[in-house]
Amino acid sequence: MTDSPLYIAFLWHMHQPFYKEPLTGLYRLPWVRLHGTKDYLDMVEIQSGFPAIKQTFNFTPSLLEQISDYSDNNARDRYLELSIKKASELSDEDKVFLLENFFLANWDTMIKPFPRYSEILSKRGVHLIRSELTRLARYFSIQDFLDLQLLFNLCWIDPLFRQNDPDLRMLVEKGRDFTEEDKQLVIEKQLSILKKIIPRYKELSQNGQIELSCSPFYHPILPLLCDTNIARVALPNIDLPQHRFTYPGDAEKQIRTGIDYFDKIFGYRPHGMWPSEGSVSEEVVKIAAHAGIQWLATDEDILAISTGKQLRDSARTLLDPRTLYSPHTFGNVSIIFRDHLLSDLIGFVYAKWDPMSAANDLIRKLEGIAKSIPKDKPHLVSIILDGENAWEYYSNDGYDFLKYLYEGLSTNKRLQTVTVSEFLDNYDKGSPLETLHPGSWIYANYAVWIGHEEDNTAWDYLSDTRKELELFQGMHPEKDLSEAWKSIYIAEGSDWNWWYGDDHITETQKDFDELFRMNLMKVYREMEKEIPPFLFIPVLREDRSIAPTVAIRGFIDPKIDGIVTSYYEWYQGAQMDIRKSGGSMHKAESLLSSIYYGFNKETLFLRADPVMPLN
């Protein structure tokens, strides 16, 4: 028996795709810079005020490389260049770009707090009609565009820094009619924040309050690099690319170069790894172990399938907490498994709650776990999620929620936060798993990244280009093709296929498509070969859409009583799987799982099914 507290490991995954255009060196999209000023530094600054709180932060090396490029090399992105440009010198094309792209922020939490920003948005119109922007731009003054340039960049600076910095606080209070000097000040503040990110994480990791881990360098789906056919283990009937991609050496390269770069930045080699999208397989674990990785993290559904145990019932009530809240091992690598529901509450649900109520609810749920779990040994609840994209949906960028959460955990004797390595080293490295199911944190398969026509086309483009490079390298062993190989590894990243297929949508999908193909084009340029015509053709289909899972077959006449009293009530209606409508964060476990709709001669009916009971 033990009277030890319930241990909680928060693992925040920090990642951005590699946005640099391989031919120009310009960053196509600004999200490293903007998330850098809003989400990375404040996460550790908030935690530093609560010494009892320990957490793990996982960085992709490609993100660290981009942060360093901005902070050390004055990297530029198109959004930054158009922010710096004097409003009086903006071309008509520039103005259209600003009106289309400088409202890419959460309107409720990031734009509405600035009355002038909301005013400009209303003037443009909340419903974007791209064909009208050229005409519409004529109705905006130079001051309108100057205010828009500044406010877009200011709203992406964390409220904590806007409040604590006198210059930024002055600009917030000023509110409108900004000057070019004001705008330059905001850009300088951005760079100042970016320069502090890596040193601050290094400082907190050295004093033991946080642990740092890393992902493979360019965030590839490692099992698919080893063999794309592995997708058929979870989905036997999935459509696969024409060419089988089997390069386990690339998986090893992505892991080893990632670890080496992490060592270069922080001065030591990480113990742990969140493999991209929690994607694991037995082969990947062996490769990671050979590279010196001591622990991996993935999702609870992988554990359920691997053990053959039902961890939750149909209402997602946990049936086997002892199995979930214990680490396991495969080979000599420890594996922790995230509590899917608790992680998704932070990622997708609590943003709409009162911050104190949300924090208290999570603490109550953890206390409930502590009471229900056997007391035979220490147990670990792993809460793992995106550490950057969730906060724009929270008021005050999540500061209030995190403050109340850290305050509550700091004084709760039944709950104790730990870093992952701290728990594994001091309490339990885990019991062995006989098998490890190959899959990701999304449905325990790889369907987001392979199987759709667009996904498979991208894999074939990658496969053809890589084969060409490998053949050329063999024929010209003396030629330095390191830049070509770098472009291959970038193209292996998961982010391109995240936006291919019908799983996710974003305003900048065409940018991702072009960046993917540009990296493959770079390979042929490095070989001094003609670029194949197929690489000039977008992978994205113009007719892509999300079709209903079940189409309407006839009239329906359901009884509106809050329950499904008969299977046939909605049988003739349509059903939409809303899990295929995610953005940067996959809302696989949001509040709703499906929407049903249908009609008769008089009435349109809508039905929303929650993932779990709402009472």
PyMOL commands that set and color helices and strands:
alter all, ss='L'
color gray80, all
select helices_A, chain A and resi 31-48+61-73+78-84+87-89+92-101+107-111+115-124+130-139+142-155+159-164+166-174+180-206+222-226+228-234+248-266+276-278+282-290+300-307+321-324+340-352+355-372+389-393+395-410+420-426+453-475+482-491+495-499+509-526+533-536+567-569+578-580
alter helices_A, ss='H'
color red, helices_A
select strands_A, chain A and resi 6-14+55-59+210-214+272-273+295-299+328-330+333-338+380-386+415-417+431-432+574-577+592-599+604-610
alter strands_A, ss='S'
color yellow, strands_A
deselect
rebuild
show_as cartoon
